[in-house]
Amino acid sequence: MKTLTAVVAALLAAVSTADAQPREKIVDRIQPKKGPAVEGLIVRETFKEVEIQITGGGTTKFAAADIAVVEYGDAPPSFKGALNDIAAGSFAEALGKINNTENDITAKILKVIPRAWFGVWSLYYKGLCQREMGRDDAGRLDAAVLLLNKFIDTHKDARFLPDAFELALGCYGDKGDQAGADALMKKIDAAPVEIRGALKKRAEKQKAEMLLASDKIDEAKAIFQTLSRESDRELAADATEGVIKCLVKAKKPDDLVNYCKQVLAATSNEPALLLVASNALGDSYLERKMAKEAARQYVDSIVRYHPGRGSRLTREHERALYMLGKSYEELAASGKDEAAKKAYTVMAGRTYRELALEYPSGKYRDEASGKAAALDK
């Protein structure tokens, strides 16, 4: 599916036509991937294009794929805060702010009530937040599929329709719910023809994920390898990541190392994919007691392959910091030179402290803080 970085890049796209406020009080803004920004009033937005009434001029259309960012002028401050939280990967905080915004609109306490786009946006982003939180809390997945299916059923040409399908497929995969996935496939069969083919390929990717989860590694790998050759770069990157997962699960270290090196050598690959390959390579080195090589690889993960703000792979970057700390600890424990042992101990402590600071609500924060304190003694 799209990386979360790609989703965040479109966070400010609008889907509204209704004029709940006087036009002169609303200024929407579209920033294309190339060229200057355009301001005016968005009058239509679909998965194909966004149309805007330019301030002081006529209307113009932008293909959805050519848009970097679209901002809407009547977004409540609390909702803008929710979008910022999503960009930062703080999904619980974002969900709370979206709910608060909905309550404020219902109570009519906002000075400016947003147009019809808000109902579409809030539904989609609540589904996204529940899905992301469901990666660590399976109980959230049921809520996510309800929201995402409602979105799919009620907004059949909306900007985020393809994303909603992909998120729902991921939920069913995580749940191991084949019946749910089959029901969603019937909806994909009825999806607009312009996105149906791409969605079916992504459904194939999800099928491979489910096969891998069931330890049918060879079947999963075959599907991933086929999809890794697709012209859709995001799909190909996801599938390449799938091949790496298969090699890890198959416990084939030599094949894994060779494949990851090929991925890293292909500089045209997505940065997030390079991070996954780099981490897998570091994991392989550390498992084989090659701590020095592992440390070097995790440094590459942290510095060279940082996935960027809002990426779905921030957890991989967080894990790289954690594993770098473990590598330094291993080097300190196995070393014979006292000066080197002390240096590696200091480096481990600094790495754990950096982890706790950079990811204050992350998975490893408490453990990293404890390790940092212990290593300082």
DOGU-325920 format. One record per residue (C-alpha): residue number from 1; residue in one letter; x, z, y. Coordinates in nm, 4 decimals. Layout:
@num NUM; residu A; px X; pz Z; py Y
...
This chain:
@num 1; residu M; px 0.0000; pz 0.0000; py 0.0000
@num 2; residu K; px 0.1011; pz -0.0183; py 0.3578
@num 3; residu T; px 0.3544; pz 0.2311; py 0.4558
@num 4; residu L; px 0.2279; pz 0.5008; py 0.6752
@num 5; residu T; px 0.4656; pz 0.3656; py 0.9412
@num 6; residu A; px 0.2704; pz 0.0396; py 0.9320
@num 7; residu V; px -0.0611; pz 0.2299; py 0.9557
@num 8; residu V; px 0.0672; pz 0.4315; py 1.2521
@num 9; residu A; px 0.1813; pz 0.1094; py 1.4216
@num 10; residu A; px -0.1895; pz 0.0137; py 1.4361
@num 11; residu L; px -0.3182; pz 0.3622; py 1.5167
@num 12; residu L; px -0.4509; pz 0.2599; py 1.8556
@num 13; residu A; px -0.6498; pz -0.0472; py 1.7499
@num 14; residu A; px -1.0130; pz -0.0482; py 1.8609
@num 15; residu V; px -1.3317; pz -0.1596; py 1.6861
@num 16; residu S; px -1.5875; pz -0.1072; py 1.9551
@num 17; residu T; px -1.8412; pz -0.3153; py 2.1380
@num 18; residu A; px -2.0887; pz -0.0645; py 2.2786
@num 19; residu D; px -2.0688; pz 0.0418; py 2.6425
@num 20; residu A; px -2.1524; pz 0.4107; py 2.6499
@num 21; residu Q; px -1.9624; pz 0.4342; py 2.9801
@num 22; residu P; px -1.9528; pz 0.2029; py 3.2845
@num 23; residu R; px -1.7047; pz -0.0754; py 3.2231
@num 24; residu E; px -1.5075; pz -0.0116; py 3.5415
@num 25; residu K; px -1.4164; pz 0.3371; py 3.4187
@num 26; residu I; px -1.2653; pz 0.2165; py 3.0923
@num 27; residu V; px -0.9317; pz 0.0400; py 3.0591
@num 28; residu D; px -0.8226; pz -0.0540; py 2.7088
@num 29; residu R; px -0.4767; pz -0.1887; py 2.6380
@num 30; residu I; px -0.3303; pz -0.4202; py 2.3748
@num 31; residu Q; px 0.0440; pz -0.4400; py 2.3163
@num 32; residu P; px 0.1250; pz -0.7496; py 2.1073
@num 33; residu K; px 0.4322; pz -0.7518; py 1.8846
@num 34; residu K; px 0.5695; pz -1.0182; py 2.1176
@num 35; residu G; px 0.4953; pz -1.0562; py 2.4870
@num 36; residu P; px 0.3534; pz -0.8330; py 2.7594
@num 37; residu A; px 0.0678; pz -0.5864; py 2.7232
@num 38; residu V; px -0.2843; pz -0.6863; py 2.8234
@num 39; residu E; px -0.5393; pz -0.4531; py 2.9821
@num 40; residu G; px -0.9148; pz -0.4834; py 2.9963
@num 41; residu L; px -1.2102; pz -0.3956; py 2.7759
@num 42; residu I; px -1.2048; pz -0.4510; py 2.4009
@num 43; residu V; px -1.5253; pz -0.6258; py 2.3032
@num 44; residu R; px -1.4631; pz -0.6962; py 1.9339
@num 45; residu E; px -1.2203; pz -0.5873; py 1.6630
@num 46; residu T; px -1.2056; pz -0.6915; py 1.2971
@num 47; residu F; px -0.9456; pz -0.7166; py 1.0244
@num 48; residu K; px -0.8864; pz -1.0718; py 1.1496
@num 49; residu E; px -0.8619; pz -1.0382; py 1.5278
@num 50; residu V; px -0.9155; pz -0.8275; py 1.8386
@num 51; residu E; px -1.0913; pz -0.9738; py 2.1432
@num 52; residu I; px -1.0445; pz -0.8250; py 2.4887
@num 53; residu Q; px -1.2101; pz -0.8926; py 2.8236
@num 54; residu I; px -0.9070; pz -0.9026; py 3.0501
@num 55; residu T; px -0.9311; pz -0.7105; py 3.3767
@num 56; residu G; px -0.9932; pz -0.9655; py 3.6490
@num 57; residu G; px -1.0048; pz -1.2576; py 3.4070
@num 58; residu G; px -1.1597; pz -1.4080; py 3.0981
@num 59; residu T; px -1.1466; pz -1.3017; py 2.7346
@num 60; residu T; px -0.8558; pz -1.3524; py 2.4980
@num 61; residu K; px -0.8083; pz -1.2975; py 2.1259
@num 62; residu F; px -0.5142; pz -1.1590; py 1.9328
@num 63; residu A; px -0.4686; pz -1.2039; py 1.5608
@num 64; residu A; px -0.4709; pz -0.8572; py 1.4060
@num 65; residu A; px -0.1349; pz -0.9231; py 1.2415
@num 66; residu D; px 0.0228; pz -0.9967; py 1.5812
@num 67; residu I; px -0.0740; pz -0.6639; py 1.7387
@num 68; residu A; px 0.1678; pz -0.3728; py 1.7632
@num 69; residu V; px -0.0512; pz -0.1173; py 1.9416
@num 70; residu V; px -0.3969; pz -0.1064; py 2.0958
@num 71; residu E; px -0.5022; pz 0.1853; py 2.3129
@num 72; residu Y; px -0.8575; pz 0.2535; py 2.4183
@num 73; residu G; px -0.9373; pz 0.4084; py 2.7506
@num 74; residu D; px -1.2254; pz 0.6370; py 2.6525
@num 75; residu A; px -1.0466; pz 0.8224; py 2.3722
@num 76; residu P; px -1.1028; pz 1.2008; py 2.4058
@num 77; residu P; px -0.7773; pz 1.3974; py 2.4530
@num 78; residu S; px -0.8374; pz 1.5887; py 2.1303
@num 79; residu F; px -0.8634; pz 1.2623; py 1.9365
@num 80; residu K; px -0.5433; pz 1.1315; py 2.0941
@num 81; residu G; px -0.3835; pz 1.4550; py 1.9771
@num 82; residu A; px -0.5110; pz 1.3879; py 1.6253
@num 83; residu L; px -0.3499; pz 1.0427; py 1.6275
@num 84; residu N; px -0.0212; pz 1.1952; py 1.7405
@num 85; residu D; px -0.0454; pz 1.4485; py 1.4576
@num 86; residu I; px -0.1036; pz 1.1688; py 1.2067
@num 87; residu A; px 0.2001; pz 0.9861; py 1.3428
@num 88; residu A; px 0.4010; pz 1.3046; py 1.2869
@num 89; residu G; px 0.2636; pz 1.3537; py 0.9357
@num 90; residu S; px 0.0655; pz 1.6671; py 1.0317
@num 91; residu F; px -0.2563; pz 1.5717; py 0.8554
@num 92; residu A; px -0.4243; pz 1.9127; py 0.8399
@num 93; residu E; px -0.3864; pz 1.9548; py 1.2146
@num 94; residu A; px -0.5134; pz 1.6018; py 1.2723
@num 95; residu L; px -0.8210; pz 1.6562; py 1.0581
@num 96; residu G; px -0.9059; pz 1.9720; py 1.2500
@num 97; residu K; px -0.8801; pz 1.7901; py 1.5826
@num 98; residu I; px -1.0963; pz 1.5000; py 1.4625
@num 99; residu N; px -1.3647; pz 1.7459; py 1.3516
@num 100; residu N; px -1.3421; pz 1.9290; py 1.6840
@num 101; residu T; px -1.3806; pz 1.6005; py 1.8707
@num 102; residu E; px -1.6905; pz 1.5148; py 1.6696
@num 103; residu N; px -1.8360; pz 1.8570; py 1.7513
@num 104; residu D; px -1.7632; pz 1.8103; py 2.1218
@num 105; residu I; px -1.9375; pz 1.4739; py 2.1205
@num 106; residu T; px -2.2394; pz 1.6156; py 1.9393
@num 107; residu A; px -2.2567; pz 1.9011; py 2.1894
@num 108; residu K; px -2.2137; pz 1.6510; py 2.4745
@num 109; residu I; px -1.9506; pz 1.8651; py 2.6421
@num 110; residu L; px -1.7041; pz 1.5809; py 2.7002
@num 111; residu K; px -1.6879; pz 1.4259; py 3.0453
@num 112; residu V; px -1.6539; pz 1.0819; py 2.8863
@num 113; residu I; px -1.8346; pz 1.0049; py 2.5608
@num 114; residu P; px -1.6437; pz 0.7372; py 2.3663
@num 115; residu R; px -1.8066; pz 0.4108; py 2.2691
@num 116; residu A; px -1.9157; pz 0.3098; py 1.9211
@num 117; residu W; px -1.5579; pz 0.2679; py 1.7995
@num 118; residu F; px -1.5212; pz 0.6436; py 1.7614
@num 119; residu G; px -1.7564; pz 0.6797; py 1.4652
@num 120; residu V; px -1.5646; pz 0.4122; py 1.2752
@num 121; residu W; px -1.2263; pz 0.5541; py 1.3623
@num 122; residu S; px -1.3115; pz 0.9137; py 1.2842
@num 123; residu L; px -1.4528; pz 0.8221; py 0.9429
@num 124; residu Y; px -1.1458; pz 0.6224; py 0.8462
@num 125; residu Y; px -0.8908; pz 0.8728; py 0.9706
@num 126; residu K; px -1.0676; pz 1.1663; py 0.8089
@num 127; residu G; px -1.0396; pz 0.9751; py 0.4814
@num 128; residu L; px -0.6725; pz 0.9047; py 0.5456
@num 129; residu C; px -0.5992; pz 1.2704; py 0.6237
@num 130; residu Q; px -0.7775; pz 1.3926; py 0.3109
@num 131; residu R; px -0.5911; pz 1.1380; py 0.1012
@num 132; residu E; px -0.2524; pz 1.2395; py 0.2419
@num 133; residu M; px -0.3260; pz 1.6091; py 0.1936
@num 134; residu G; px -0.4429; pz 1.5215; py -0.1570
@num 135; residu R; px -0.0853; pz 1.4285; py -0.2467
@num 136; residu D; px -0.0202; pz 1.8024; py -0.2601
@num 137; residu D; px -0.3735; pz 1.9264; py -0.3216
@num 138; residu A; px -0.5782; pz 1.7436; py -0.5844
@num 139; residu G; px -0.8976; pz 1.9052; py -0.4581
@num 140; residu R; px -0.8722; pz 1.6917; py -0.1449
@num 141; residu L; px -0.8938; pz 1.3641; py -0.3376
@num 142; residu D; px -1.2671; pz 1.3885; py -0.4066
@num 143; residu A; px -1.3349; pz 1.4346; py -0.0354
@num 144; residu A; px -1.1088; pz 1.1392; py 0.0425
@num 145; residu V; px -1.2829; pz 0.8964; py -0.1953
@num 146; residu L; px -1.6248; pz 0.9927; py -0.0572
@num 147; residu L; px -1.5127; pz 0.9216; py 0.2994
@num 148; residu L; px -1.3253; pz 0.6024; py 0.2135
@num 149; residu N; px -1.6090; pz 0.4602; py 0.0024
@num 150; residu K; px -1.8510; pz 0.5341; py 0.2847
@num 151; residu F; px -1.6198; pz 0.3467; py 0.5203
@num 152; residu I; px -1.5961; pz 0.0493; py 0.2835
@num 153; residu D; px -1.9732; pz 0.0388; py 0.2353
@num 154; residu T; px -2.0691; pz 0.0664; py 0.6025
@num 155; residu H; px -1.7917; pz -0.1181; py 0.7911
@num 156; residu K; px -1.7466; pz -0.4460; py 0.6096
@num 157; residu D; px -1.5295; pz -0.6262; py 0.8660
@num 158; residu A; px -1.3566; pz -0.3344; py 1.0381
@num 159; residu R; px -0.9923; pz -0.3300; py 1.1305
@num 160; residu F; px -0.9029; pz -0.0763; py 0.8664
@num 161; residu L; px -1.1066; pz -0.2188; py 0.5781
@num 162; residu P; px -0.8012; pz -0.3366; py 0.3764
@num 163; residu D; px -0.6302; pz -0.0002; py 0.4360
@num 164; residu A; px -0.9413; pz 0.1900; py 0.3239
@num 165; residu F; px -0.9460; pz -0.0029; py -0.0040
@num 166; residu E; px -0.5776; pz 0.0699; py -0.0645
@num 167; residu L; px -0.6104; pz 0.4386; py 0.0151
@num 168; residu A; px -0.9095; pz 0.4686; py -0.2196
@num 169; residu L; px -0.7172; pz 0.2915; py -0.4965
@num 170; residu G; px -0.4365; pz 0.5425; py -0.4501
@num 171; residu C; px -0.6804; pz 0.8321; py -0.4754
@num 172; residu Y; px -0.8250; pz 0.7062; py -0.8029
@num 173; residu G; px -0.4753; pz 0.6528; py -0.9353
@num 174; residu D; px -0.3706; pz 1.0073; py -0.8486
@num 175; residu K; px -0.6905; pz 1.1402; py -1.0058
@num 176; residu G; px -0.6384; pz 0.9293; py -1.3184
@num 177; residu D; px -0.9973; pz 0.8125; py -1.2681
@num 178; residu Q; px -1.0191; pz 0.4727; py -1.4361
@num 179; residu A; px -1.3992; pz 0.4608; py -1.4039
@num 180; residu G; px -1.3726; pz 0.5156; py -1.0300
@num 181; residu A; px -1.1036; pz 0.2497; py -1.0025
@num 182; residu D; px -1.3213; pz 0.0037; py -1.1972
@num 183; residu A; px -1.6151; pz 0.0693; py -0.9630
@num 184; residu L; px -1.3905; pz 0.0079; py -0.6644
@num 185; residu M; px -1.2699; pz -0.3175; py -0.8203
@num 186; residu K; px -1.6305; pz -0.4433; py -0.8153
@num 187; residu K; px -1.6349; pz -0.3770; py -0.4416
@num 188; residu I; px -1.3070; pz -0.5674; py -0.4071
@num 189; residu D; px -1.4704; pz -0.8620; py -0.5853
@num 190; residu A; px -1.7322; pz -0.8598; py -0.3071
@num 191; residu A; px -1.4832; pz -0.8085; py -0.0228
@num 192; residu P; px -1.4329; pz -1.0789; py 0.2435
@num 193; residu V; px -1.2517; pz -1.3751; py 0.0939
@num 194; residu E; px -0.9715; pz -1.3474; py 0.3509
@num 195; residu I; px -0.8524; pz -1.0155; py 0.2075
@num 196; residu R; px -0.9813; pz -1.0322; py -0.1500
@num 197; residu G; px -0.6690; pz -1.1886; py -0.3037
@num 198; residu A; px -0.4307; pz -0.9395; py -0.1438
@num 199; residu L; px -0.6521; pz -0.6481; py -0.2463
@num 200; residu K; px -0.6572; pz -0.7648; py -0.6087
@num 201; residu K; px -0.2780; pz -0.7734; py -0.6122
@num 202; residu R; px -0.2676; pz -0.4214; py -0.4738
@num 203; residu A; px -0.5164; pz -0.3176; py -0.7381
@num 204; residu E; px -0.2685; pz -0.4537; py -0.9923
@num 205; residu K; px -0.0025; pz -0.2328; py -0.8370
@num 206; residu Q; px -0.2308; pz 0.0670; py -0.8740
@num 207; residu K; px -0.2927; pz -0.0280; py -1.2370
@num 208; residu A; px 0.0846; pz -0.0196; py -1.2887
@num 209; residu E; px 0.0992; pz 0.3254; py -1.1275
@num 210; residu M; px -0.1646; pz 0.4522; py -1.3693
@num 211; residu L; px 0.0177; pz 0.2990; py -1.6654
@num 212; residu L; px 0.3375; pz 0.4718; py -1.5545
@num 213; residu A; px 0.1547; pz 0.8028; py -1.5228
@num 214; residu S; px 0.0384; pz 0.7524; py -1.8840
@num 215; residu D; px 0.4009; pz 0.6932; py -1.9951
@num 216; residu K; px 0.3366; pz 0.3244; py -2.0645
@num 217; residu I; px 0.6620; pz 0.2494; py -1.8907
@num 218; residu D; px 0.7346; pz -0.1028; py -2.0163
@num 219; residu E; px 0.3844; pz -0.2275; py -1.9281
@num 220; residu A; px 0.4067; pz -0.0734; py -1.5834
@num 221; residu K; px 0.7541; pz -0.2118; py -1.5214
@num 222; residu A; px 0.6456; pz -0.5664; py -1.6118
@num 223; residu I; px 0.3663; pz -0.5564; py -1.3520
@num 224; residu F; px 0.5915; pz -0.4034; py -1.0868
@num 225; residu Q; px 0.8597; pz -0.6658; py -1.1461
@num 226; residu T; px 0.6092; pz -0.9489; py -1.1030
@num 227; residu L; px 0.4702; pz -0.8001; py -0.7822
@num 228; residu S; px 0.8190; pz -0.7339; py -0.6448
@num 229; residu R; px 0.8549; pz -1.1110; py -0.6048
@num 230; residu E; px 0.5443; pz -1.1461; py -0.3856
@num 231; residu S; px 0.5780; pz -1.2906; py -0.0351
@num 232; residu D; px 0.3901; pz -0.9896; py 0.1048
@num 233; residu R; px 0.6908; pz -0.7775; py 0.2012
@num 234; residu E; px 0.5083; pz -0.4461; py 0.1935
@num 235; residu L; px 0.3606; pz -0.5141; py -0.1483
@num 236; residu A; px 0.6977; pz -0.6333; py -0.2771
@num 237; residu A; px 0.8637; pz -0.3171; py -0.1426
@num 238; residu D; px 0.6029; pz -0.0937; py -0.3064
@num 239; residu A; px 0.6475; pz -0.2787; py -0.6359
@num 240; residu T; px 1.0264; pz -0.2529; py -0.6171
@num 241; residu E; px 0.9837; pz 0.1201; py -0.5657
@num 242; residu G; px 0.7672; pz 0.1121; py -0.8793
@num 243; residu V; px 1.0469; pz -0.0475; py -1.0804
@num 244; residu I; px 1.2785; pz 0.2323; py -0.9663
@num 245; residu K; px 1.0243; pz 0.4940; py -1.0787
@num 246; residu C; px 1.0036; pz 0.3242; py -1.4187
@num 247; residu L; px 1.3817; pz 0.3280; py -1.4641
@num 248; residu V; px 1.3948; pz 0.6949; py -1.3630
@num 249; residu K; px 1.1209; pz 0.7881; py -1.6083
@num 250; residu A; px 1.2773; pz 0.5779; py -1.8839
@num 251; residu K; px 1.6020; pz 0.7752; py -1.8403
@num 252; residu K; px 1.8195; pz 0.4650; py -1.8182
@num 253; residu P; px 2.0878; pz 0.5751; py -1.5711
@num 254; residu D; px 2.3053; pz 0.2660; py -1.5933
@num 255; residu D; px 2.0110; pz 0.0301; py -1.5410
@num 256; residu L; px 1.8887; pz 0.2514; py -1.2576
@num 257; residu V; px 2.2242; pz 0.2518; py -1.0790
@num 258; residu N; px 2.2624; pz -0.1263; py -1.1096
@num 259; residu Y; px 1.9094; pz -0.1906; py -0.9858
@num 260; residu C; px 1.9370; pz 0.0502; py -0.6923
@num 261; residu K; px 2.2661; pz -0.1050; py -0.5868
@num 262; residu Q; px 2.0984; pz -0.4471; py -0.5866
@num 263; residu V; px 1.8168; pz -0.3136; py -0.3709
@num 264; residu L; px 2.0608; pz -0.1549; py -0.1240
@num 265; residu A; px 2.2672; pz -0.4745; py -0.1084
@num 266; residu A; px 1.9606; pz -0.6748; py -0.0012
@num 267; residu T; px 1.9667; pz -0.5898; py 0.3688
@num 268; residu S; px 1.6332; pz -0.7659; py 0.4260
@num 269; residu N; px 1.4551; pz -0.4885; py 0.2351
@num 270; residu E; px 1.2321; pz -0.2417; py 0.4183
@num 271; residu P; px 1.4162; pz 0.0722; py 0.5428
@num 272; residu A; px 1.1740; pz 0.2958; py 0.3541
@num 273; residu L; px 1.2550; pz 0.1140; py 0.0300
@num 274; residu L; px 1.6265; pz 0.1562; py 0.0941
@num 275; residu L; px 1.5663; pz 0.5309; py 0.1283
@num 276; residu V; px 1.3909; pz 0.5441; py -0.2101
@num 277; residu A; px 1.6712; pz 0.3477; py -0.3769
@num 278; residu S; px 1.9405; pz 0.5584; py -0.2118
@num 279; residu N; px 1.7765; pz 0.8849; py -0.3195
@num 280; residu A; px 1.7345; pz 0.7602; py -0.6759
@num 281; residu L; px 2.1022; pz 0.6672; py -0.6822
@num 282; residu G; px 2.1983; pz 1.0114; py -0.5498
@num 283; residu D; px 1.9759; pz 1.1789; py -0.8093
@num 284; residu S; px 2.1456; pz 0.9816; py -1.0854
@num 285; residu Y; px 2.4923; pz 1.0828; py -0.9640
@num 286; residu L; px 2.3993; pz 1.4500; py -0.9368
@num 287; residu E; px 2.2392; pz 1.4529; py -1.2816
@num 288; residu R; px 2.5669; pz 1.3232; py -1.4242
@num 289; residu K; px 2.7690; pz 1.5944; py -1.2446
@num 290; residu M; px 2.9088; pz 1.3474; py -0.9891
@num 291; residu A; px 2.8382; pz 1.5774; py -0.6959
@num 292; residu K; px 3.0804; pz 1.4168; py -0.4511
@num 293; residu E; px 2.9275; pz 1.0712; py -0.5045
@num 294; residu A; px 2.5794; pz 1.2234; py -0.4834
@num 295; residu A; px 2.6592; pz 1.3907; py -0.1509
@num 296; residu R; px 2.7824; pz 1.0641; py -0.0025
@num 297; residu Q; px 2.4674; pz 0.8886; py -0.1187
@num 298; residu Y; px 2.2338; pz 1.1528; py 0.0244
@num 299; residu V; px 2.4166; pz 1.1303; py 0.3579
@num 300; residu D; px 2.3350; pz 0.7586; py 0.3559
@num 301; residu S; px 1.9722; pz 0.8450; py 0.2822
@num 302; residu I; px 1.9574; pz 1.0876; py 0.5731
@num 303; residu V; px 2.1461; pz 0.8853; py 0.8323
@num 304; residu R; px 2.1299; pz 0.5160; py 0.7438
@num 305; residu Y; px 1.7880; pz 0.4993; py 0.5821
@num 306; residu H; px 1.5806; pz 0.7366; py 0.7918
@num 307; residu P; px 1.2217; pz 0.6106; py 0.7411
@num 308; residu G; px 1.1131; pz 0.6771; py 1.0988
@num 309; residu R; px 0.8461; pz 0.8906; py 1.2587
@num 310; residu G; px 0.5163; pz 0.8827; py 1.0755
@num 311; residu S; px 0.6393; pz 0.7093; py 0.7617
@num 312; residu R; px 0.4698; pz 0.8005; py 0.4348
@num 313; residu L; px 0.8237; pz 0.8545; py 0.3050
@num 314; residu T; px 0.9184; pz 1.1413; py 0.5352
@num 315; residu R; px 0.8962; pz 1.3537; py 0.2185
@num 316; residu E; px 1.1762; pz 1.1447; py 0.0683
@num 317; residu H; px 1.3898; pz 1.2094; py 0.3760
@num 318; residu E; px 1.3118; pz 1.5799; py 0.3546
@num 319; residu R; px 1.4084; pz 1.5748; py -0.0137
@num 320; residu A; px 1.7356; pz 1.3967; py 0.0702
@num 321; residu L; px 1.8334; pz 1.6878; py 0.2942
@num 322; residu Y; px 1.7441; pz 1.9348; py 0.0207
@num 323; residu M; px 1.9428; pz 1.7443; py -0.2423
@num 324; residu L; px 2.2409; pz 1.7121; py -0.0083
@num 325; residu G; px 2.2420; pz 2.0901; py 0.0222
@num 326; residu K; px 2.2330; pz 2.1199; py -0.3578
@num 327; residu S; px 2.5211; pz 1.8723; py -0.3869
@num 328; residu Y; px 2.7349; pz 2.0769; py -0.1485
@num 329; residu E; px 2.6477; pz 2.3923; py -0.3431
@num 330; residu E; px 2.7539; pz 2.2208; py -0.6642
@num 331; residu L; px 3.0825; pz 2.1138; py -0.5070
@num 332; residu A; px 3.1452; pz 2.4691; py -0.3851
@num 333; residu A; px 3.0688; pz 2.6163; py -0.7267
@num 334; residu S; px 3.2823; pz 2.3708; py -0.9223
@num 335; residu G; px 3.5790; pz 2.3537; py -0.6866
@num 336; residu K; px 3.9089; pz 2.5311; py -0.7450
@num 337; residu D; px 4.0565; pz 2.5151; py -0.3963
@num 338; residu E; px 3.9336; pz 2.8157; py -0.1975
@num 339; residu A; px 3.9437; pz 2.6360; py 0.1377
@num 340; residu A; px 3.7379; pz 2.3476; py -0.0014
@num 341; residu K; px 3.4910; pz 2.5881; py -0.1651
@num 342; residu K; px 3.4416; pz 2.7657; py 0.1669
@num 343; residu A; px 3.3976; pz 2.4364; py 0.3538
@num 344; residu Y; px 3.1344; pz 2.3124; py 0.1089
@num 345; residu T; px 2.9523; pz 2.6464; py 0.1292
@num 346; residu V; px 2.9355; pz 2.6161; py 0.5088
@num 347; residu M; px 2.8166; pz 2.2558; py 0.4817
@num 348; residu A; px 2.5438; pz 2.3577; py 0.2363
@num 349; residu G; px 2.4228; pz 2.6315; py 0.4709
@num 350; residu R; px 2.4141; pz 2.3968; py 0.7680
@num 351; residu T; px 2.2229; pz 2.1343; py 0.5685
@num 352; residu Y; px 1.9587; pz 2.3829; py 0.4565
@num 353; residu R; px 1.9235; pz 2.5115; py 0.8123
@num 354; residu E; px 1.8791; pz 2.1568; py 0.9417
@num 355; residu L; px 1.6133; pz 2.0989; py 0.6761
@num 356; residu A; px 1.4183; pz 2.4077; py 0.7807
@num 357; residu L; px 1.4353; pz 2.3041; py 1.1461
@num 358; residu E; px 1.3491; pz 1.9372; py 1.0990
@num 359; residu Y; px 1.0632; pz 2.0036; py 0.8555
@num 360; residu P; px 0.9174; pz 2.3400; py 0.9653
@num 361; residu S; px 0.6013; pz 2.2861; py 0.7599
@num 362; residu G; px 0.7716; pz 2.1051; py 0.4757
@num 363; residu K; px 0.7850; pz 2.1745; py 0.1042
@num 364; residu Y; px 1.1371; pz 2.3201; py 0.1082
@num 365; residu R; px 1.1329; pz 2.5189; py 0.4332
@num 366; residu D; px 1.1109; pz 2.8709; py 0.2918
@num 367; residu E; px 1.3614; pz 2.8048; py 0.0151
@num 368; residu A; px 1.5988; pz 2.6295; py 0.2552
@num 369; residu S; px 1.5786; pz 2.9150; py 0.5073
@num 370; residu G; px 1.6542; pz 3.1661; py 0.2334
@num 371; residu K; px 1.9484; pz 2.9643; py 0.1025
@num 372; residu A; px 2.0897; pz 2.9204; py 0.4516
@num 373; residu A; px 2.0761; pz 3.2935; py 0.5156
@num 374; residu A; px 2.2335; pz 3.3743; py 0.1772
@num 375; residu L; px 2.5146; pz 3.1225; py 0.2222
@num 376; residu D; px 2.6022; pz 3.2647; py 0.5651
@num 377; residu K; px 2.6958; pz 3.5989; py 0.4080
